[in-house]
Amino acid sequence: MVIACPVCGGACGSAWRRAVLDSRDSQTAHWIGRCAGAVPASLQPPAP
Ligand SMILES: [Zn+2]
């Protein structure tokens, strides 16, 4: 299963895929991907 980038709403065109985990963890969605566009400041790591 693949979804559009959840970071920017698919604006960057990057596709994320769902990590297949144990069934008991199905309530928690895990998506693997990277936003190819600008990263919101709130998600950027703090400057050193
Ligand atoms: Zn994106």
mmCIF file of the protein (N, C-alpha, C, O) and its ligand, coordinates in Angstrom:
data_MODEL
# 
_entry.id   MODEL 
# 
loop_
_entity.id 
_entity.type 
_entity.pdbx_number_of_molecules 
1 polymer     1 
2 non-polymer 1 
# 
_entity_poly.entity_id                      1 
_entity_poly.type                           'polypeptide(L)' 
_entity_poly.nstd_linkage                   no 
_entity_poly.nstd_monomer                   no 
_entity_poly.pdbx_seq_one_letter_code       MVIACPVCGGACGSAWRRAVLDSRDSQTAHWIGRCAGAVPASLQPPAP 
_entity_poly.pdbx_seq_one_letter_code_can   MVIACPVCGGACGSAWRRAVLDSRDSQTAHWIGRCAGAVPASLQPPAP 
_entity_poly.pdbx_strand_id                 A 
# 
loop_
_entity_poly_seq.entity_id 
_entity_poly_seq.num 
_entity_poly_seq.mon_id 
_entity_poly_seq.hetero 
1 1  MET n 
1 2  VAL n 
1 3  ILE n 
1 4  ALA n 
1 5  CYS n 
1 6  PRO n 
1 7  VAL n 
1 8  CYS n 
1 9  GLY n 
1 10 GLY n 
1 11 ALA n 
1 12 CYS n 
1 13 GLY n 
1 14 SER n 
1 15 ALA n 
1 16 TRP n 
1 17 ARG n 
1 18 ARG n 
1 19 ALA n 
1 20 VAL n 
1 21 LEU n 
1 22 ASP n 
1 23 SER n 
1 24 ARG n 
1 25 ASP n 
1 26 SER n 
1 27 GLN n 
1 28 THR n 
1 29 ALA n 
1 30 HIS n 
1 31 TRP n 
1 32 ILE n 
1 33 GLY n 
1 34 ARG n 
1 35 CYS n 
1 36 ALA n 
1 37 GLY n 
1 38 ALA n 
1 39 VAL n 
1 40 PRO n 
1 41 ALA n 
1 42 SER n 
1 43 LEU n 
1 44 GLN n 
1 45 PRO n 
1 46 PRO n 
1 47 ALA n 
1 48 PRO n 
# 
loop_
_struct_asym.id 
_struct_asym.entity_id 
A 1 
B 2 
# 
loop_
_chem_comp.id 
_chem_comp.type 
_chem_comp.mon_nstd_flag 
ALA 'L-peptide linking' y 
ARG 'L-peptide linking' y 
ASP 'L-peptide linking' y 
CYS 'L-peptide linking' y 
GLN 'L-peptide linking' y 
GLY 'peptide linking'   y 
HIS 'L-peptide linking' y 
ILE 'L-peptide linking' y 
LEU 'L-peptide linking' y 
MET 'L-peptide linking' y 
PRO 'L-peptide linking' y 
SER 'L-peptide linking' y 
THR 'L-peptide linking' y 
TRP 'L-peptide linking' y 
VAL 'L-peptide linking' y 
ZN  non-polymer         . 
# 
_pdbx_entity_nonpoly.entity_id   2 
_pdbx_entity_nonpoly.name        ? 
_pdbx_entity_nonpoly.comp_id     ZN 
# 
_pdbx_nonpoly_scheme.asym_id         B 
_pdbx_nonpoly_scheme.entity_id       2 
_pdbx_nonpoly_scheme.mon_id          ZN 
_pdbx_nonpoly_scheme.ndb_seq_num     1 
_pdbx_nonpoly_scheme.pdb_seq_num     101 
_pdbx_nonpoly_scheme.auth_seq_num    101 
_pdbx_nonpoly_scheme.pdb_mon_id      ZN 
_pdbx_nonpoly_scheme.auth_mon_id     ZN 
_pdbx_nonpoly_scheme.pdb_strand_id   A 
_pdbx_nonpoly_scheme.pdb_ins_code    . 
# 
loop_
_atom_site.group_PDB 
_atom_site.id 
_atom_site.type_symbol 
_atom_site.label_atom_id 
_atom_site.label_alt_id 
_atom_site.label_comp_id 
_atom_site.label_asym_id 
_atom_site.label_entity_id 
_atom_site.label_seq_id 
_atom_site.pdbx_PDB_ins_code 
_atom_site.Cartn_x 
_atom_site.Cartn_y 
_atom_site.Cartn_z 
_atom_site.occupancy 
_atom_site.B_iso_or_equiv 
_atom_site.pdbx_formal_charge 
_atom_site.auth_seq_id 
_atom_site.auth_comp_id 
_atom_site.auth_asym_id 
_atom_site.auth_atom_id 
_atom_site.pdbx_PDB_model_num 
ATOM   1   N  N  . MET A 1 1  ? 0.842  -1.194 0.000  1.00 0.00 ? 1   MET A N  1 
ATOM   2   C  CA . MET A 1 1  ? 0.000  0.000  0.000  1.00 0.00 ? 1   MET A CA 1 
ATOM   3   C  C  . MET A 1 1  ? 0.875  1.242  0.000  1.00 0.00 ? 1   MET A C  1 
ATOM   4   O  O  . MET A 1 1  ? 1.859  1.332  0.734  1.00 0.00 ? 1   MET A O  1 
ATOM   5   N  N  . VAL A 1 2  ? 0.502  2.177  -0.824 1.00 0.00 ? 2   VAL A N  1 
ATOM   6   C  CA . VAL A 1 2  ? 1.288  3.388  -0.960 1.00 0.00 ? 2   VAL A CA 1 
ATOM   7   C  C  . VAL A 1 2  ? 0.363  4.592  -0.841 1.00 0.00 ? 2   VAL A C  1 
ATOM   8   O  O  . VAL A 1 2  ? -0.755 4.594  -1.355 1.00 0.00 ? 2   VAL A O  1 
ATOM   9   N  N  . ILE A 1 3  ? 0.855  5.611  -0.153 1.00 0.00 ? 3   ILE A N  1 
ATOM   10  C  CA . ILE A 1 3  ? 0.080  6.835  -0.042 1.00 0.00 ? 3   ILE A CA 1 
ATOM   11  C  C  . ILE A 1 3  ? 0.932  8.002  -0.506 1.00 0.00 ? 3   ILE A C  1 
ATOM   12  O  O  . ILE A 1 3  ? 2.153  7.892  -0.609 1.00 0.00 ? 3   ILE A O  1 
ATOM   13  N  N  . ALA A 1 4  ? 0.286  9.102  -0.780 1.00 0.00 ? 4   ALA A N  1 
ATOM   14  C  CA . ALA A 1 4  ? 1.021  10.316 -1.117 1.00 0.00 ? 4   ALA A CA 1 
ATOM   15  C  C  . ALA A 1 4  ? 1.692  10.836 0.150  1.00 0.00 ? 4   ALA A C  1 
ATOM   16  O  O  . ALA A 1 4  ? 1.229  10.585 1.263  1.00 0.00 ? 4   ALA A O  1 
ATOM   17  N  N  . CYS A 1 5  ? 2.765  11.549 -0.035 1.00 0.00 ? 5   CYS A N  1 
ATOM   18  C  CA . CYS A 1 5  ? 3.519  12.084 1.084  1.00 0.00 ? 5   CYS A CA 1 
ATOM   19  C  C  . CYS A 1 5  ? 2.609  12.799 2.084  1.00 0.00 ? 5   CYS A C  1 
ATOM   20  O  O  . CYS A 1 5  ? 1.941  13.771 1.729  1.00 0.00 ? 5   CYS A O  1 
ATOM   21  N  N  . PRO A 1 6  ? 2.579  12.322 3.334  1.00 0.00 ? 6   PRO A N  1 
ATOM   22  C  CA . PRO A 1 6  ? 1.708  12.929 4.342  1.00 0.00 ? 6   PRO A CA 1 
ATOM   23  C  C  . PRO A 1 6  ? 2.278  14.221 4.926  1.00 0.00 ? 6   PRO A C  1 
ATOM   24  O  O  . PRO A 1 6  ? 1.576  14.968 5.607  1.00 0.00 ? 6   PRO A O  1 
ATOM   25  N  N  . VAL A 1 7  ? 3.531  14.471 4.656  1.00 0.00 ? 7   VAL A N  1 
ATOM   26  C  CA . VAL A 1 7  ? 4.170  15.661 5.230  1.00 0.00 ? 7   VAL A CA 1 
ATOM   27  C  C  . VAL A 1 7  ? 3.662  16.926 4.552  1.00 0.00 ? 7   VAL A C  1 
ATOM   28  O  O  . VAL A 1 7  ? 3.313  17.912 5.202  1.00 0.00 ? 7   VAL A O  1 
ATOM   29  N  N  . CYS A 1 8  ? 3.632  16.867 3.229  1.00 0.00 ? 8   CYS A N  1 
ATOM   30  C  CA . CYS A 1 8  ? 3.229  18.050 2.481  1.00 0.00 ? 8   CYS A CA 1 
ATOM   31  C  C  . CYS A 1 8  ? 1.925  17.822 1.731  1.00 0.00 ? 8   CYS A C  1 
ATOM   32  O  O  . CYS A 1 8  ? 1.505  18.652 0.924  1.00 0.00 ? 8   CYS A O  1 
ATOM   33  N  N  . GLY A 1 9  ? 1.294  16.695 2.006  1.00 0.00 ? 9   GLY A N  1 
ATOM   34  C  CA . GLY A 1 9  ? 0.020  16.427 1.359  1.00 0.00 ? 9   GLY A CA 1 
ATOM   35  C  C  . GLY A 1 9  ? 0.157  15.956 -0.071 1.00 0.00 ? 9   GLY A C  1 
ATOM   36  O  O  . GLY A 1 9  ? -0.783 16.050 -0.859 1.00 0.00 ? 9   GLY A O  1 
ATOM   37  N  N  . GLY A 1 10 ? 1.335  15.447 -0.405 1.00 0.00 ? 10  GLY A N  1 
ATOM   38  C  CA . GLY A 1 10 ? 1.545  14.906 -1.750 1.00 0.00 ? 10  GLY A CA 1 
ATOM   39  C  C  . GLY A 1 10 ? 2.062  15.933 -2.735 1.00 0.00 ? 10  GLY A C  1 
ATOM   40  O  O  . GLY A 1 10 ? 2.207  15.642 -3.923 1.00 0.00 ? 10  GLY A O  1 
ATOM   41  N  N  . ALA A 1 11 ? 2.340  17.123 -2.255 1.00 0.00 ? 11  ALA A N  1 
ATOM   42  C  CA . ALA A 1 11 ? 2.797  18.185 -3.140 1.00 0.00 ? 11  ALA A CA 1 
ATOM   43  C  C  . ALA A 1 11 ? 4.172  17.878 -3.732 1.00 0.00 ? 11  ALA A C  1 
ATOM   44  O  O  . ALA A 1 11 ? 4.489  18.316 -4.838 1.00 0.00 ? 11  ALA A O  1 
ATOM   45  N  N  . CYS A 1 12 ? 4.977  17.131 -3.000 1.00 0.00 ? 12  CYS A N  1 
ATOM   46  C  CA . CYS A 1 12 ? 6.332  16.847 -3.465 1.00 0.00 ? 12  CYS A CA 1 
ATOM   47  C  C  . CYS A 1 12 ? 6.363  15.678 -4.445 1.00 0.00 ? 12  CYS A C  1 
ATOM   48  O  O  . CYS A 1 12 ? 7.361  15.458 -5.130 1.00 0.00 ? 12  CYS A O  1 
ATOM   49  N  N  . GLY A 1 13 ? 5.260  14.932 -4.505 1.00 0.00 ? 13  GLY A N  1 
ATOM   50  C  CA . GLY A 1 13 ? 5.184  13.826 -5.445 1.00 0.00 ? 13  GLY A CA 1 
ATOM   51  C  C  . GLY A 1 13 ? 5.826  12.555 -4.932 1.00 0.00 ? 13  GLY A C  1 
ATOM   52  O  O  . GLY A 1 13 ? 5.884  11.560 -5.654 1.00 0.00 ? 13  GLY A O  1 
ATOM   53  N  N  . SER A 1 14 ? 6.308  12.567 -3.707 1.00 0.00 ? 14  SER A N  1 
ATOM   54  C  CA . SER A 1 14 ? 6.938  11.384 -3.135 1.00 0.00 ? 14  SER A CA 1 
ATOM   55  C  C  . SER A 1 14 ? 5.868  10.428 -2.616 1.00 0.00 ? 14  SER A C  1 
ATOM   56  O  O  . SER A 1 14 ? 4.861  10.851 -2.048 1.00 0.00 ? 14  SER A O  1 
ATOM   57  N  N  . ALA A 1 15 ? 6.103  9.131  -2.820 1.00 0.00 ? 15  ALA A N  1 
ATOM   58  C  CA . ALA A 1 15 ? 5.151  8.129  -2.345 1.00 0.00 ? 15  ALA A CA 1 
ATOM   59  C  C  . ALA A 1 15 ? 5.723  7.403  -1.136 1.00 0.00 ? 15  ALA A C  1 
ATOM   60  O  O  . ALA A 1 15 ? 6.889  7.010  -1.128 1.00 0.00 ? 15  ALA A O  1 
ATOM   61  N  N  . TRP A 1 16 ? 4.896  7.232  -0.123 1.00 0.00 ? 16  TRP A N  1 
ATOM   62  C  CA . TRP A 1 16 ? 5.313  6.514  1.078  1.00 0.00 ? 16  TRP A CA 1 
ATOM   63  C  C  . TRP A 1 16 ? 4.615  5.171  1.079  1.00 0.00 ? 16  TRP A C  1 
ATOM   64  O  O  . TRP A 1 16 ? 3.490  5.036  0.598  1.00 0.00 ? 16  TRP A O  1 
ATOM   65  N  N  . ARG A 1 17 ? 5.294  4.187  1.621  1.00 0.00 ? 17  ARG A N  1 
ATOM   66  C  CA . ARG A 1 17 ? 4.664  2.875  1.696  1.00 0.00 ? 17  ARG A CA 1 
ATOM   67  C  C  . ARG A 1 17 ? 4.444  2.488  3.152  1.00 0.00 ? 17  ARG A C  1 
ATOM   68  O  O  . ARG A 1 17 ? 5.179  2.912  4.044  1.00 0.00 ? 17  ARG A O  1 
ATOM   69  N  N  . ARG A 1 18 ? 3.438  1.690  3.367  1.00 0.00 ? 18  ARG A N  1 
ATOM   70  C  CA . ARG A 1 18 ? 3.106  1.306  4.729  1.00 0.00 ? 18  ARG A CA 1 
ATOM   71  C  C  . ARG A 1 18 ? 3.976  0.144  5.170  1.00 0.00 ? 18  ARG A C  1 
ATOM   72  O  O  . ARG A 1 18 ? 4.150  -0.840 4.451  1.00 0.00 ? 18  ARG A O  1 
ATOM   73  N  N  . ALA A 1 19 ? 4.512  0.283  6.365  1.00 0.00 ? 19  ALA A N  1 
ATOM   74  C  CA . ALA A 1 19 ? 5.321  -0.779 6.933  1.00 0.00 ? 19  ALA A CA 1 
ATOM   75  C  C  . ALA A 1 19 ? 4.402  -1.911 7.392  1.00 0.00 ? 19  ALA A C  1 
ATOM   76  O  O  . ALA A 1 19 ? 3.421  -1.687 8.101  1.00 0.00 ? 19  ALA A O  1 
ATOM   77  N  N  . VAL A 1 20 ? 4.737  -3.108 6.979  1.00 0.00 ? 20  VAL A N  1 
ATOM   78  C  CA . VAL A 1 20 ? 3.931  -4.259 7.356  1.00 0.00 ? 20  VAL A CA 1 
ATOM   79  C  C  . VAL A 1 20 ? 4.437  -4.780 8.694  1.00 0.00 ? 20  VAL A C  1 
ATOM   80  O  O  . VAL A 1 20 ? 5.559  -5.275 8.811  1.00 0.00 ? 20  VAL A O  1 
ATOM   81  N  N  . LEU A 1 21 ? 3.580  -4.654 9.695  1.00 0.00 ? 21  LEU A N  1 
ATOM   82  C  CA . LEU A 1 21 ? 3.981  -5.059 11.034 1.00 0.00 ? 21  LEU A CA 1 
ATOM   83  C  C  . LEU A 1 21 ? 3.108  -6.202 11.512 1.00 0.00 ? 21  LEU A C  1 
ATOM   84  O  O  . LEU A 1 21 ? 2.235  -6.690 10.794 1.00 0.00 ? 21  LEU A O  1 
ATOM   85  N  N  . ASP A 1 22 ? 3.359  -6.606 12.714 1.00 0.00 ? 22  ASP A N  1 
ATOM   86  C  CA . ASP A 1 22 ? 2.539  -7.653 13.309 1.00 0.00 ? 22  ASP A CA 1 
ATOM   87  C  C  . ASP A 1 22 ? 1.087  -7.195 13.384 1.00 0.00 ? 22  ASP A C  1 
ATOM   88  O  O  . ASP A 1 22 ? 0.805  -6.015 13.593 1.00 0.00 ? 22  ASP A O  1 
ATOM   89  N  N  . SER A 1 23 ? 0.198  -8.118 13.215 1.00 0.00 ? 23  SER A N  1 
ATOM   90  C  CA . SER A 1 23 ? -1.226 -7.785 13.137 1.00 0.00 ? 23  SER A CA 1 
ATOM   91  C  C  . SER A 1 23 ? -1.717 -7.064 14.384 1.00 0.00 ? 23  SER A C  1 
ATOM   92  O  O  . SER A 1 23 ? -2.630 -6.242 14.309 1.00 0.00 ? 23  SER A O  1 
ATOM   93  N  N  . ARG A 1 24 ? -1.120 -7.364 15.519 1.00 0.00 ? 24  ARG A N  1 
ATOM   94  C  CA . ARG A 1 24 ? -1.590 -6.725 16.739 1.00 0.00 ? 24  ARG A CA 1 
ATOM   95  C  C  . ARG A 1 24 ? -1.220 -5.252 16.797 1.00 0.00 ? 24  ARG A C  1 
ATOM   96  O  O  . ARG A 1 24 ? -1.709 -4.504 17.643 1.00 0.00 ? 24  ARG A O  1 
ATOM   97  N  N  . ASP A 1 25 ? -0.344 -4.849 15.876 1.00 0.00 ? 25  ASP A N  1 
ATOM   98  C  CA . ASP A 1 25 ? 0.038  -3.449 15.828 1.00 0.00 ? 25  ASP A CA 1 
ATOM   99  C  C  . ASP A 1 25 ? -0.699 -2.702 14.715 1.00 0.00 ? 25  ASP A C  1 
ATOM   100 O  O  . ASP A 1 25 ? -0.366 -1.565 14.381 1.00 0.00 ? 25  ASP A O  1 
ATOM   101 N  N  . SER A 1 26 ? -1.689 -3.356 14.163 1.00 0.00 ? 26  SER A N  1 
ATOM   102 C  CA . SER A 1 26 ? -2.359 -2.792 12.989 1.00 0.00 ? 26  SER A CA 1 
ATOM   103 C  C  . SER A 1 26 ? -3.070 -1.480 13.298 1.00 0.00 ? 26  SER A C  1 
ATOM   104 O  O  . SER A 1 26 ? -3.383 -0.706 12.394 1.00 0.00 ? 26  SER A O  1 
ATOM   105 N  N  . GLN A 1 27 ? -3.322 -1.236 14.576 1.00 0.00 ? 27  GLN A N  1 
ATOM   106 C  CA . GLN A 1 27 ? -4.019 0.003  14.912 1.00 0.00 ? 27  GLN A CA 1 
ATOM   107 C  C  . GLN A 1 27 ? -3.105 1.211  14.737 1.00 0.00 ? 27  GLN A C  1 
ATOM   108 O  O  . GLN A 1 27 ? -3.569 2.343  14.599 1.00 0.00 ? 27  GLN A O  1 
ATOM   109 N  N  . THR A 1 28 ? -1.826 0.956  14.747 1.00 0.00 ? 28  THR A N  1 
ATOM   110 C  CA . THR A 1 28 ? -0.880 2.044  14.565 1.00 0.00 ? 28  THR A CA 1 
ATOM   111 C  C  . THR A 1 28 ? -0.275 1.962  13.172 1.00 0.00 ? 28  THR A C  1 
ATOM   112 O  O  . THR A 1 28 ? 0.368  0.972  12.821 1.00 0.00 ? 28  THR A O  1 
ATOM   113 N  N  . ALA A 1 29 ? -0.482 2.996  12.391 1.00 0.00 ? 29  ALA A N  1 
ATOM   114 C  CA . ALA A 1 29 ? 0.039  3.000  11.035 1.00 0.00 ? 29  ALA A CA 1 
ATOM   115 C  C  . ALA A 1 29 ? 1.477  3.506  11.034 1.00 0.00 ? 29  ALA A C  1 
ATOM   116 O  O  . ALA A 1 29 ? 1.814  4.499  11.679 1.00 0.00 ? 29  ALA A O  1 
ATOM   117 N  N  . HIS A 1 30 ? 2.301  2.794  10.295 1.00 0.00 ? 30  HIS A N  1 
ATOM   118 C  CA . HIS A 1 30 ? 3.684  3.224  10.159 1.00 0.00 ? 30  HIS A CA 1 
ATOM   119 C  C  . HIS A 1 30 ? 3.963  3.422  8.673  1.00 0.00 ? 30  HIS A C  1 
ATOM   120 O  O  . HIS A 1 30 ? 3.759  2.518  7.863  1.00 0.00 ? 30  HIS A O  1 
ATOM   121 N  N  . TRP A 1 31 ? 4.420  4.590  8.340  1.00 0.00 ? 31  TRP A N  1 
ATOM   122 C  CA . TRP A 1 31 ? 4.673  4.889  6.938  1.00 0.00 ? 31  TRP A CA 1 
ATOM   123 C  C  . TRP A 1 31 ? 6.150  5.148  6.741  1.00 0.00 ? 31  TRP A C  1 
ATOM   124 O  O  . TRP A 1 31 ? 6.797  5.836  7.530  1.00 0.00 ? 31  TRP A O  1 
ATOM   125 N  N  . ILE A 1 32 ? 6.661  4.582  5.670  1.00 0.00 ? 32  ILE A N  1 
ATOM   126 C  CA . ILE A 1 32 ? 8.077  4.734  5.377  1.00 0.00 ? 32  ILE A CA 1 
ATOM   127 C  C  . ILE A 1 32 ? 8.223  5.594  4.134  1.00 0.00 ? 32  ILE A C  1 
ATOM   128 O  O  . ILE A 1 32 ? 7.704  5.262  3.068  1.00 0.00 ? 32  ILE A O  1 
ATOM   129 N  N  . GLY A 1 33 ? 8.921  6.682  4.281  1.00 0.00 ? 33  GLY A N  1 
ATOM   130 C  CA . GLY A 1 33 ? 9.111  7.559  3.141  1.00 0.00 ? 33  GLY A CA 1 
ATOM   131 C  C  . GLY A 1 33 ? 9.830  8.821  3.543  1.00 0.00 ? 33  GLY A C  1 
ATOM   132 O  O  . GLY A 1 33 ? 10.155 9.031  4.712  1.00 0.00 ? 33  GLY A O  1 
ATOM   133 N  N  . ARG A 1 34 ? 10.069 9.640  2.576  1.00 0.00 ? 34  ARG A N  1 
ATOM   134 C  CA . ARG A 1 34 ? 10.754 10.907 2.852  1.00 0.00 ? 34  ARG A CA 1 
ATOM   135 C  C  . ARG A 1 34 ? 10.154 11.984 1.969  1.00 0.00 ? 34  ARG A C  1 
ATOM   136 O  O  . ARG A 1 34 ? 9.943  11.787 0.772  1.00 0.00 ? 34  ARG A O  1 
ATOM   137 N  N  . CYS A 1 35 ? 9.888  13.101 2.568  1.00 0.00 ? 35  CYS A N  1 
ATOM   138 C  CA . CYS A 1 35 ? 9.340  14.208 1.800  1.00 0.00 ? 35  CYS A CA 1 
ATOM   139 C  C  . CYS A 1 35 ? 10.430 14.798 0.915  1.00 0.00 ? 35  CYS A C  1 
ATOM   140 O  O  . CYS A 1 35 ? 11.513 15.151 1.383  1.00 0.00 ? 35  CYS A O  1 
ATOM   141 N  N  . ALA A 1 36 ? 10.122 14.897 -0.359 1.00 0.00 ? 36  ALA A N  1 
ATOM   142 C  CA . ALA A 1 36 ? 11.098 15.437 -1.300 1.00 0.00 ? 36  ALA A CA 1 
ATOM   143 C  C  . ALA A 1 36 ? 11.009 16.955 -1.389 1.00 0.00 ? 36  ALA A C  1 
ATOM   144 O  O  . ALA A 1 36 ? 11.815 17.599 -2.061 1.00 0.00 ? 36  ALA A O  1 
ATOM   145 N  N  . GLY A 1 37 ? 10.034 17.507 -0.713 1.00 0.00 ? 37  GLY A N  1 
ATOM   146 C  CA . GLY A 1 37 ? 9.859  18.951 -0.753 1.00 0.00 ? 37  GLY A CA 1 
ATOM   147 C  C  . GLY A 1 37 ? 10.365 19.601 0.512  1.00 0.00 ? 37  GLY A C  1 
ATOM   148 O  O  . GLY A 1 37 ? 11.197 19.044 1.229  1.00 0.00 ? 37  GLY A O  1 
ATOM   149 N  N  . ALA A 1 38 ? 9.857  20.769 0.772  1.00 0.00 ? 38  ALA A N  1 
ATOM   150 C  CA . ALA A 1 38 ? 10.279 21.498 1.959  1.00 0.00 ? 38  ALA A CA 1 
ATOM   151 C  C  . ALA A 1 38 ? 9.726  20.824 3.210  1.00 0.00 ? 38  ALA A C  1 
ATOM   152 O  O  . ALA A 1 38 ? 8.575  20.390 3.242  1.00 0.00 ? 38  ALA A O  1 
ATOM   153 N  N  . VAL A 1 39 ? 10.554 20.747 4.221  1.00 0.00 ? 39  VAL A N  1 
ATOM   154 C  CA . VAL A 1 39 ? 10.124 20.156 5.480  1.00 0.00 ? 39  VAL A CA 1 
ATOM   155 C  C  . VAL A 1 39 ? 9.652  21.266 6.411  1.00 0.00 ? 39  VAL A C  1 
ATOM   156 O  O  . VAL A 1 39 ? 10.361 22.251 6.614  1.00 0.00 ? 39  VAL A O  1 
ATOM   157 N  N  . PRO A 1 40 ? 8.473  21.111 6.969  1.00 0.00 ? 40  PRO A N  1 
ATOM   158 C  CA . PRO A 1 40 ? 7.976  22.123 7.915  1.00 0.00 ? 40  PRO A CA 1 
ATOM   159 C  C  . PRO A 1 40 ? 8.967  22.353 9.046  1.00 0.00 ? 40  PRO A C  1 
ATOM   160 O  O  . PRO A 1 40 ? 9.628  21.417 9.494  1.00 0.00 ? 40  PRO A O  1 
ATOM   161 N  N  . ALA A 1 41 ? 9.070  23.565 9.496  1.00 0.00 ? 41  ALA A N  1 
ATOM   162 C  CA . ALA A 1 41 ? 10.034 23.902 10.532 1.00 0.00 ? 41  ALA A CA 1 
ATOM   163 C  C  . ALA A 1 41 ? 9.817  23.067 11.789 1.00 0.00 ? 41  ALA A C  1 
ATOM   164 O  O  . ALA A 1 41 ? 10.757 22.769 12.525 1.00 0.00 ? 41  ALA A O  1 
ATOM   165 N  N  . SER A 1 42 ? 8.577  22.701 12.017 1.00 0.00 ? 42  SER A N  1 
ATOM   166 C  CA . SER A 1 42 ? 8.253  21.960 13.240 1.00 0.00 ? 42  SER A CA 1 
ATOM   167 C  C  . SER A 1 42 ? 8.829  20.551 13.212 1.00 0.00 ? 42  SER A C  1 
ATOM   168 O  O  . SER A 1 42 ? 8.961  19.907 14.253 1.00 0.00 ? 42  SER A O  1 
ATOM   169 N  N  . LEU A 1 43 ? 9.175  20.070 12.002 1.00 0.00 ? 43  LEU A N  1 
ATOM   170 C  CA . LEU A 1 43 ? 9.693  18.707 11.894 1.00 0.00 ? 43  LEU A CA 1 
ATOM   171 C  C  . LEU A 1 43 ? 11.203 18.683 11.725 1.00 0.00 ? 43  LEU A C  1 
ATOM   172 O  O  . LEU A 1 43 ? 11.813 17.614 11.714 1.00 0.00 ? 43  LEU A O  1 
ATOM   173 N  N  . GLN A 1 44 ? 11.802 19.851 11.593 1.00 0.00 ? 44  GLN A N  1 
ATOM   174 C  CA . GLN A 1 44 ? 13.243 19.883 11.419 1.00 0.00 ? 44  GLN A CA 1 
ATOM   175 C  C  . GLN A 1 44 ? 13.925 19.719 12.777 1.00 0.00 ? 44  GLN A C  1 
ATOM   176 O  O  . GLN A 1 44 ? 13.425 20.206 13.792 1.00 0.00 ? 44  GLN A O  1 
ATOM   177 N  N  . PRO A 1 45 ? 15.055 19.039 12.790 1.00 0.00 ? 45  PRO A N  1 
ATOM   178 C  CA . PRO A 1 45 ? 15.795 18.896 14.047 1.00 0.00 ? 45  PRO A CA 1 
ATOM   179 C  C  . PRO A 1 45 ? 16.337 20.240 14.473 1.00 0.00 ? 45  PRO A C  1 
ATOM   180 O  O  . PRO A 1 45 ? 16.600 21.109 13.641 1.00 0.00 ? 45  PRO A O  1 
ATOM   181 N  N  . PRO A 1 46 ? 16.504 20.409 15.777 1.00 0.00 ? 46  PRO A N  1 
ATOM   182 C  CA . PRO A 1 46 ? 17.021 21.688 16.292 1.00 0.00 ? 46  PRO A CA 1 
ATOM   183 C  C  . PRO A 1 46 ? 18.444 21.952 15.802 1.00 0.00 ? 46  PRO A C  1 
ATOM   184 O  O  . PRO A 1 46 ? 19.235 21.021 15.652 1.00 0.00 ? 46  PRO A O  1 
ATOM   185 N  N  . ALA A 1 47 ? 18.753 23.162 15.566 1.00 0.00 ? 47  ALA A N  1 
ATOM   186 C  CA . ALA A 1 47 ? 20.092 23.529 15.092 1.00 0.00 ? 47  ALA A CA 1 
ATOM   187 C  C  . ALA A 1 47 ? 21.102 23.240 16.200 1.00 0.00 ? 47  ALA A C  1 
ATOM   188 O  O  . ALA A 1 47 ? 20.801 23.417 17.380 1.00 0.00 ? 47  ALA A O  1 
ATOM   189 N  N  . PRO A 1 48 ? 22.285 22.802 15.822 1.00 0.00 ? 48  PRO A N  1 
ATOM   190 C  CA . PRO A 1 48 ? 23.327 22.505 16.831 1.00 0.00 ? 48  PRO A CA 1 
ATOM   191 C  C  . PRO A 1 48 ? 23.833 23.775 17.511 1.00 0.00 ? 48  PRO A C  1 
ATOM   192 O  O  . PRO A 1 48 ? 24.705 23.706 18.378 1.00 0.00 ? 48  PRO A O  1 
HETATM 193 ZN ZN . ZN  B 2 .  ? 6.268  15.734 0.685  1.00 0.00 2 101 ZN  A ZN 1 
# 
